[in-house]
Amino acid sequence: MPEQLQQLLNLETAPVAVTFHDAKPEGVPRIEKIEASGCTYWRRAAEGKTFYTEASDHYNCPIGCYTHNIELPDAQVEELENTLGLMGELGYIAMEEVPGIPRQEKPFKNAVYSPLADATDTPDVVIISGTPRQMMLLTEAATAAGIGSENGVMGRPTCAVVPAVIQGGRSVSSLGCIGNRVYTALSDDDFYFAFPGEHINALVEKLETIVNANQALEEYHQQRQSDF
């Protein structure tokens, strides 16, 4: 199914699987290098690496620690407050918005990141980056599979898609945020689609139908346009 998903959409970047664990996962190496942001681990997985992280591997990303329910040391708590303060001063976010940002209910322990094709367990969340056309197809397939988003497209912070998917049990689209785009080198032409890994078979089944339907409808609309 993972390979079929990538082929149907003609994705240039591999879908990423994220799976949370209470205990350290057996047979999976810990990340070799602690990154500047939690979403950078998405990028490493999309590049073909499989690894796990512990809570301390996320301390450099105070916003990500907030969305993933990671308890921060005092120094990082101060950085989070300073970051939120800067965002408020810039008019980027209002402090009263913060409690409404999706956040993991369970405290973070360990997370395994991998290309979806290499995932050995059913992922909690699958994250896909791609073009608006590819995201259109995914959104239509998710709706047909009964896991379509009910809340429109999310904005900042991008990492909030993870708790949003887990809590809602449905797909979520995100336009990304500037931090994510810097840390992951996401193209200006791309954004994100995430969904619960347990629904991958239903999504891919509907996606095949949606892709074929769109190809037929494209020809129909092109012919119709040429008639005018």
C-alpha positions as CSV (number, residue, x, y, z in Angstrom):
1,M,0.0,0.0,0.0
2,P,2.7,2.6,0.8
3,E,4.3,2.1,-2.6
4,Q,0.9,2.3,-4.3
5,L,0.2,5.5,-2.5
6,Q,3.4,7.1,-3.7
7,Q,2.9,5.8,-7.3
8,L,-0.7,7.0,-7.6
9,L,0.3,10.5,-6.5
10,N,3.7,10.5,-8.3
11,L,5.2,11.9,-5.1
12,E,8.8,13.1,-5.2
13,T,9.1,12.9,-1.4
14,A,8.4,9.7,0.5
15,P,5.5,9.7,3.0
16,V,6.6,9.7,6.6
17,A,5.3,7.4,9.3
18,V,5.3,8.6,13.0
19,T,4.5,6.1,15.7
20,F,4.6,6.8,19.4
21,H,5.8,4.4,22.1
22,D,5.8,4.3,25.8
23,A,9.0,2.3,26.0
24,K,12.1,2.5,23.8
25,P,11.4,0.5,20.6
26,E,13.5,-2.6,20.1
27,G,15.6,-2.9,17.0
28,V,15.4,0.8,16.1
29,P,18.4,3.1,16.5
30,R,18.1,6.4,18.3
31,I,18.6,9.5,16.1
32,E,22.3,10.2,15.6
33,K,22.0,14.0,15.7
34,I,19.7,16.1,17.8
35,E,18.0,18.6,15.4
36,A,16.9,22.2,15.7
37,S,13.2,21.3,15.3
38,G,10.9,18.4,15.7
39,C,9.7,18.6,12.1
40,T,13.3,18.2,10.9
41,Y,12.9,14.6,11.9
42,W,10.1,14.3,9.3
43,R,12.7,15.4,6.8
44,R,15.2,12.8,7.9
45,A,12.6,10.1,7.6
46,A,11.6,11.2,4.2
47,E,15.2,11.0,3.2
48,G,15.1,7.2,4.0
49,K,16.2,7.0,7.6
50,T,14.4,5.0,10.4
51,F,15.1,6.0,14.0
52,Y,13.5,6.9,17.2
53,T,13.6,10.0,19.4
54,E,13.3,10.6,23.1
55,A,11.8,13.7,24.8
56,S,15.2,15.3,25.2
57,D,15.8,15.1,21.5
58,H,13.1,17.7,21.0
59,Y,14.2,20.3,23.6
60,N,15.6,22.5,20.8
61,C,12.1,23.0,19.5
62,P,10.0,24.6,22.3
63,I,6.9,25.0,20.1
64,G,7.1,21.4,19.0
65,C,7.5,20.4,22.7
66,Y,4.3,22.3,23.5
67,T,2.3,20.5,20.7
68,H,3.8,17.1,21.6
69,N,3.3,17.5,25.4
70,I,7.0,17.3,26.3
71,E,8.0,18.7,29.7
72,L,10.7,21.3,29.2
73,P,13.7,22.1,31.4
74,D,13.7,25.6,32.8
75,A,16.0,27.0,30.1
76,Q,13.7,25.8,27.3
77,V,10.6,27.0,29.2
78,E,12.2,30.5,29.1
79,E,12.9,30.1,25.4
80,L,9.3,29.1,24.7
81,E,8.1,32.1,26.6
82,N,10.5,34.3,24.7
83,T,9.5,32.8,21.3
84,L,5.8,33.3,22.0
85,G,6.5,36.8,23.2
86,L,8.4,37.6,20.0
87,M,5.5,36.1,17.9
88,G,3.1,38.2,19.9
89,E,5.1,41.4,19.4
90,L,5.3,40.8,15.6
91,G,1.5,40.2,15.5
92,Y,2.1,36.7,14.3
93,I,0.0,35.1,17.0
94,A,-2.1,36.4,19.9
95,M,-1.5,34.8,23.3
96,E,-5.2,33.9,23.6
97,E,-4.8,31.6,20.6
98,V,-2.2,29.4,22.2
99,P,-4.6,27.3,24.3
100,G,-6.5,26.4,21.1
101,I,-3.5,24.9,19.4
102,P,-3.8,21.1,19.2
103,R,-1.6,19.4,21.8
104,Q,-1.0,15.7,22.5
105,E,-3.0,14.5,25.5
106,K,-0.5,11.9,26.6
107,P,3.0,13.0,27.6
108,F,5.7,12.2,25.0
109,K,7.9,9.3,25.7
110,N,9.4,8.0,22.4
111,A,8.6,8.3,18.7
112,V,9.7,6.2,15.7
113,Y,10.1,8.1,12.4
114,S,10.6,6.2,9.1
115,P,9.6,6.3,5.5
116,L,6.1,4.9,5.3
117,A,7.3,2.0,3.2
118,D,9.7,0.9,6.0
119,A,7.2,1.2,8.9
120,T,6.9,-2.1,10.8
121,D,4.0,-1.0,13.0
122,T,0.8,0.7,12.0
123,P,1.7,4.4,12.2
124,D,-0.2,6.8,14.5
125,V,0.2,9.5,11.8
126,V,1.3,9.5,8.2
127,I,2.6,12.8,6.9
128,I,2.7,13.6,3.2
129,S,4.1,16.7,1.5
130,G,3.2,17.6,-2.1
131,T,1.7,19.9,-4.6
132,P,-1.8,21.4,-4.4
133,R,-2.9,18.9,-7.1
134,Q,-1.6,16.0,-5.2
135,M,-3.2,17.3,-2.0
136,M,-6.5,17.8,-3.9
137,L,-6.5,14.1,-4.8
138,L,-5.7,13.0,-1.2
139,T,-8.4,15.3,0.2
140,E,-11.0,13.8,-2.2
141,A,-9.9,10.3,-1.4
142,A,-10.0,11.0,2.3
143,T,-13.6,12.3,2.0
144,A,-14.6,9.2,0.0
145,A,-13.0,7.0,2.7
146,G,-14.9,8.8,5.5
147,I,-11.8,10.4,7.1
148,G,-12.0,13.8,5.5
149,S,-11.1,16.9,7.5
150,E,-13.9,18.7,9.3
151,N,-11.8,21.8,10.1
152,G,-10.5,23.1,6.8
153,V,-6.8,23.8,6.4
154,M,-4.5,24.4,9.4
155,G,-1.8,27.0,9.6
156,R,0.9,27.5,12.2
157,P,2.4,25.6,13.9
158,T,2.8,22.8,11.4
159,C,3.7,20.2,14.1
160,A,0.2,20.6,15.5
161,V,-1.1,18.4,12.7
162,V,0.2,15.4,14.6
163,P,-2.0,15.8,17.7
164,A,-4.9,17.1,15.5
165,V,-4.9,13.8,13.5
166,I,-4.6,11.7,16.7
167,Q,-7.3,13.5,18.5
168,G,-9.7,13.8,15.6
169,G,-9.1,10.4,14.0
170,R,-9.4,12.1,10.6
171,S,-7.1,13.6,8.0
172,V,-5.7,17.1,8.4
173,S,-4.2,19.5,5.8
174,S,-1.6,22.1,6.8
175,L,-0.2,25.0,4.8
176,G,2.9,24.7,6.9
177,C,4.6,27.6,8.8
178,I,7.8,29.5,8.2
179,G,9.7,27.6,10.8
180,N,8.8,24.3,9.3
181,R,9.7,25.6,5.8
182,V,13.1,26.7,7.0
183,Y,13.9,23.5,9.0
184,T,12.6,21.0,6.4
185,A,13.4,23.0,3.2
186,L,9.8,22.5,2.1
187,S,9.2,23.9,-1.3
188,D,7.1,27.1,-1.6
189,D,4.9,25.1,-4.0
190,D,4.1,22.3,-1.4
191,F,2.1,21.8,1.7
192,Y,1.1,18.9,4.0
193,F,-1.6,16.3,4.3
194,A,-1.6,14.0,7.4
195,F,-3.9,11.1,8.3
196,P,-4.2,8.2,10.8
197,G,-2.1,5.3,9.7
198,E,-4.8,2.8,10.5
199,H,-6.8,4.1,7.6
200,I,-4.2,3.7,4.9
201,N,-5.8,0.8,3.1
202,A,-9.2,2.5,2.8
203,L,-7.5,5.7,1.7
204,V,-5.4,4.1,-1.0
205,E,-8.4,2.1,-2.3
206,K,-10.4,5.3,-2.7
207,L,-7.3,7.2,-4.0
208,E,-7.0,4.8,-7.0
209,T,-10.7,5.5,-7.9
210,I,-10.2,9.3,-7.4
211,V,-7.0,9.4,-9.5
212,N,-8.7,7.6,-12.4
213,A,-11.8,9.7,-12.1
214,N,-9.8,12.9,-12.2
215,Q,-8.0,11.8,-15.3
216,A,-11.3,11.1,-17.1
217,L,-12.8,14.4,-15.9
218,E,-9.7,16.3,-17.0
219,E,-10.2,15.0,-20.5
220,Y,-13.9,15.8,-20.3
221,H,-13.3,19.4,-19.2
222,Q,-10.5,19.9,-21.7
223,Q,-12.8,18.7,-24.5
224,R,-15.6,20.9,-23.2
225,Q,-13.3,23.9,-23.0
226,S,-12.2,23.4,-26.7
227,D,-15.9,23.5,-27.7
228,F,-16.2,27.1,-26.6
